[in-house]
Amino acid sequence: MWIDIFKNDYAKLLDRGASGAARGLVEGLYKRAEGFQIIFETLLEQKSNDFAIIETGTVRKPHNWKDGNSGFLFSEMVRLHGGFVRSVDIDQSAVDTANQFIDQKYYKSFCSDSVAWLASLDDLNTVDLFYLDSYDVRWDDDAPSAAHHLKEFQAIEKHLKPGCIVAIDDNSRLLENNKRTGKGRMIVEYLDSKGIAPVYDAYQIIYKF
């Protein structure tokens, strides 16, 4: 079962233990094992096969677990449980790298602006998981990245089916004032204004709709 494989083979690779303080952040930088486990368990609680997964941002350095290798992990899940993973990145070299690294039976990366690409799709209402991880974040000035990820979310929002999971990577808090920073900050603020809270809030932020 995928959960057992994940726990035995991959979870230990996903908690890198880098110092948050060195970047002015609370501890917990690059710790993704718990978040991914919640994502996978939540998906498998809802059904056992045929998963449709979309990620924004793609694998740029194979086997670089500091970045999470999310596309690879998702493709390994659908290898066992059926389905397909689509990814989008604005960098053609990253797209080429990902498509060479990950088995094309289960995964394909496309080169485009993520917001425009999401808006072009006509099957968003079939997606089980959106993993938002594009536009690199600067922790001391997260606004450009956070705004881009909010646009991604708003492109998919009206299409989210019941039980759909939306997860956003690369989030933390600043040591000096405990202020939230990261890719998901504006999504959290936007959904908080609607009374919607995440089911998990750490380096990854996870919502279930």
ABEGO torsion letter per residue (X at the ends): XAAAAAAAAAAAAABAGBBAAAAGBBBGBGBAAAAAAAAAAAAAAABABGBBBBBBEBBABBGBAAAGGAAAAAAAAAAAAEEBBBBBBABAAAAAAAAAABBAAABBBBBBBAAAAAAABAAAAABABBBBABBBBBAABAAAAAAAAAAAAAAAAAABBBGBBBBBBGBBBBAAAGBBBEAAAAAAAAAAAAGBBBABBBABBBBBX
